[in-house]
Amino acid sequence: MRVAVITSNARVYYLASKVLKEYRIPFYSLRIGERIPFDVEVVLTSEEDYDRIDFPTKVVVYNENFIDELLAKLEGRGRFRHIYIAIDPGERPGVSVIADNRVLEVYHLKNPRDIDVILDLLEKYPQARLKIGHGAKRHRILMLKALANVLGEDYPIILVNEKKTTPKVGGIEVSQVQDIIASINIALRDGREIKIGELIESGEPTKGEIEYIKKRSRELSGTITISSDLAKEVAKGNLTLEEAIEAHKKKIKGDEK
């Protein structure tokens, strides 16, 4: 939370809250005179309320274009020296944005090909560099191939050893918390820069990898064990496990006909 909307103008409040929600920026809704929380960096208000609010950084909302000035202040354009978008690869990747060791945003993606959030973040933080953990090989390759289709195989990414980045966490939605914290820890570690194209060259999967993927197909589907050929495509990052299971089902139906 780093934004507060403080205004007596209903139109300005509606416009500010609508745009903030579109940009996924969390915010406080406060009345004039209420205590402003310590983590607020920018206050959005109306022109008539501007002088009534005692706060050092304020943005007047005239129309939707206020977002440009707000983002400039929130992102610290020209203020942060280093910004990283870090990814903890896996079935549901964790993503974080870290600027000068400070957490700006965190996300939990739906699957390795769910890269829209990452692309939006790269547009939002044009000076940011990508980091990714070296684990979860097949999920990592799936994500990198999806990114390469948009960014190109020559796009640089920092590969980080993610050993001991995932903490032990108790409570509700443990995996989500773990994935997000792991991505934060990845962002805070050094790594080596490499082109995405070099990271998606997976080589031939081992027999052990293929057998593990076939075992996971049984666990996921309940009954189906995909073929070794399909398991190999999954290992290479050409198919998701779900896609391989569907391909196996279609082949069985075709053979039955």
C-alpha positions in Angstrom: 0.0 0.0 0.0 1.6 3.3 -1.1 -1.4 5.3 -2.4 -4.2 7.0 -0.6 -7.3 8.5 -2.2 -8.4 11.5 -0.1 -11.2 13.7 -1.5 -14.6 15.0 -0.8 -15.4 15.0 -4.6 -17.3 11.8 -5.5 -16.5 12.0 -9.2 -12.7 12.3 -8.4 -13.0 9.3 -6.0 -14.8 7.2 -8.6 -12.3 8.0 -11.3 -9.2 7.5 -9.1 -10.4 4.2 -7.7 -11.5 2.9 -11.1 -8.1 3.6 -12.7 -6.1 2.2 -9.7 -8.1 -1.0 -9.9 -7.4 -1.3 -13.6 -3.6 -0.9 -12.9 -3.8 -3.3 -9.9 -2.5 -0.7 -7.5 -3.9 -1.2 -4.0 -5.0 2.0 -2.2 -6.4 3.4 1.0 -9.7 5.3 0.9 -9.6 8.0 3.5 -11.6 11.1 4.6 -10.0 14.5 4.9 -8.5 14.8 8.3 -8.0 11.0 8.9 -4.6 9.8 9.8 -2.5 8.8 6.7 -0.9 5.4 7.2 2.9 5.3 7.4 3.4 3.4 4.1 1.6 5.9 1.9 3.9 7.7 -0.5 1.4 9.5 -2.7 -2.0 11.0 -2.0 -4.6 11.4 -4.8 -7.0 14.2 -4.4 -9.2 16.8 -6.1 -8.1 20.3 -7.0 -10.4 21.8 -4.4 -9.1 19.5 -1.6 -5.4 19.9 -2.4 -4.6 22.6 0.1 -6.6 20.8 2.8 -4.4 17.8 2.9 -1.1 18.0 4.8 1.1 15.6 2.9 4.4 16.2 0.9 3.5 14.2 -2.3 0.1 14.8 -3.8 -1.4 14.3 -7.3 -4.5 16.1 -8.5 -6.9 13.9 -10.4 -8.4 15.9 -13.3 -8.9 12.9 -15.6 -7.5 9.4 -16.2 -4.1 10.9 -17.2 -3.2 11.3 -13.6 -1.9 7.7 -13.7 1.2 8.8 -15.6 2.3 11.2 -12.9 1.3 8.7 -10.2 3.4 5.9 -11.7 6.3 8.2 -12.2 6.3 8.9 -8.4 5.6 5.3 -7.4 8.1 3.6 -9.7 10.8 6.1 -8.7 11.8 6.8 -12.3 15.3 8.1 -12.0 15.2 7.3 -8.3 15.8 3.6 -8.1 19.2 2.4 -9.2 18.3 -1.3 -9.7 14.9 -2.8 -10.5 14.5 -6.6 -10.9 11.4 -8.6 -12.0 12.2 -12.0 -10.4 10.5 -15.3 -11.2 10.3 -18.5 -9.1 9.5 -21.1 -11.8 7.1 -23.9 -11.1 3.5 -25.1 -11.8 2.3 -21.7 -10.5 5.3 -19.3 -10.7 5.8 -16.6 -8.1 6.8 -13.2 -9.4 8.1 -10.1 -7.5 9.3 -6.6 -8.4 12.2 -5.5 -6.3 13.8 -2.0 -6.5 16.9 -1.3 -4.5 16.1 -4.3 -2.2 12.5 -3.0 -1.7 9.5 -5.1 -2.6 7.2 -3.1 -4.9 4.8 -5.8 -6.2 4.2 -9.5 -6.0 2.1 -12.0 -8.0 1.2 -15.7 -8.2 0.7 -16.8 -11.8 -1.8 -19.4 -13.0 0.7 -21.5 -15.0 4.2 -21.2 -16.6 2.7 -19.7 -19.8 0.8 -17.0 -17.9 3.3 -14.3 -18.9 1.0 -11.3 -19.4 1.8 -10.0 -15.9 5.5 -10.2 -16.6 5.1 -8.4 -19.9 3.0 -5.7 -18.3 5.7 -5.3 -15.6 8.4 -4.9 -18.2 6.4 -2.2 -19.8 5.6 -0.5 -16.5 9.3 -0.7 -15.4 11.2 -0.2 -18.6 14.6 -0.2 -16.8 13.9 -3.5 -15.0 16.0 -6.6 -15.6 14.6 -10.2 -15.5 15.8 -12.8 -13.1 14.7 -16.4 -12.9 15.5 -19.3 -10.6 17.4 -22.3 -12.1 15.0 -24.9 -10.6 11.8 -26.5 -11.9 13.4 -27.2 -15.3 10.5 -28.1 -17.4 8.3 -25.3 -16.0 11.1 -22.9 -16.4 11.6 -23.9 -20.1 7.9 -23.6 -20.8 7.9 -20.0 -19.4 11.1 -19.0 -21.2 9.8 -20.3 -24.5 6.6 -18.2 -24.0 8.7 -15.2 -23.2 11.0 -15.8 -26.1 8.1 -15.8 -28.5 7.4 -12.1 -27.5 10.8 -10.8 -26.4 13.0 -12.8 -28.7 15.7 -15.4 -28.0 18.4 -12.8 -27.6 16.7 -11.1 -24.7 19.0 -11.2 -21.6 17.9 -12.8 -18.4 19.8 -13.4 -15.1 19.9 -17.0 -14.0 20.0 -17.4 -10.3 20.8 -20.4 -8.1 17.6 -20.7 -6.1 18.8 -23.2 -3.5 17.3 -22.4 -0.1 15.2 -19.6 -1.5 11.9 -21.3 -0.7 11.1 -21.0 3.1 9.1 -23.3 5.2 5.7 -21.7 5.8 2.7 -22.8 7.8 -0.9 -21.8 7.4 -3.4 -21.2 4.6 -2.3 -21.2 0.9 1.2 -22.2 1.8 2.4 -22.7 -1.7 1.4 -19.3 -2.9 3.3 -17.6 0.0 6.3 -19.9 -0.6 6.5 -19.1 -4.3 6.2 -15.4 -3.8 8.9 -15.3 -1.1 11.1 -17.5 -3.2 10.8 -15.0 -6.0 11.8 -12.2 -3.7 14.8 -14.1 -2.5 15.8 -14.8 -6.1 15.6 -11.1 -6.8 18.0 -10.4 -4.0 20.6 -12.8 -5.2 23.3 -12.4 -7.8 23.3 -14.6 -10.9 24.8 -14.8 -14.4 23.3 -13.1 -17.4 22.5 -15.3 -20.3 20.3 -15.1 -23.4 16.9 -16.7 -23.2 17.6 -18.7 -26.3 20.5 -20.5 -24.5 18.3 -21.4 -21.6 15.6 -23.0 -23.7 18.0 -25.5 -25.2 17.1 -28.4 -22.9 18.8 -31.3 -24.7 17.5 -34.8 -24.4 15.7 -35.6 -21.2 16.9 -38.5 -19.0 15.0 -41.7 -18.5 14.4 -40.6 -14.9 12.8 -37.3 -16.1 10.5 -39.2 -18.5 9.4 -41.7 -15.9 8.7 -38.9 -13.4 6.6 -37.0 -15.9 4.6 -40.2 -16.7 4.1 -40.7 -13.0 2.8 -37.1 -12.6 0.4 -37.7 -15.5 -1.1 -40.6 -13.6 -1.4 -38.5 -10.5 -2.9 -35.6 -12.3 -5.4 -37.5 -14.5 -6.2 -40.3 -12.0 -6.0 -43.0 -14.7 -3.9 -42.0 -17.7 -0.2 -42.7 -18.2 1.1 -40.7 -21.1 3.5 -42.2 -23.6 7.2 -41.8 -23.4 7.2 -39.6 -26.6 4.6 -37.2 -25.0 6.6 -37.2 -21.8 9.7 -36.3 -23.7 7.8 -33.3 -25.3 6.8 -32.2 -21.8 10.3 -32.5 -20.5 11.5 -30.3 -23.4 9.0 -27.6 -22.7 7.0 -28.1 -25.9 3.8 -29.3 -24.1 2.3 -28.8 -20.7 1.5 -32.0 -18.8 -2.2 -31.1 -19.2 -1.8 -30.8 -23.0 0.1 -34.1 -23.1 -2.8 -35.8 -21.2 -5.3 -34.4 -23.7 -3.2 -35.5 -26.6 -3.0 -39.0 -25.2 -6.9 -39.0 -24.8 -7.4 -37.9 -28.4 -5.0 -40.6 -29.6 -6.8 -43.3 -27.7 -10.2 -42.1 -29.2 -8.7 -42.1 -32.6 -7.3 -45.6 -32.2 -10.7 -46.9 -31.0 -12.4 -45.6 -34.2 
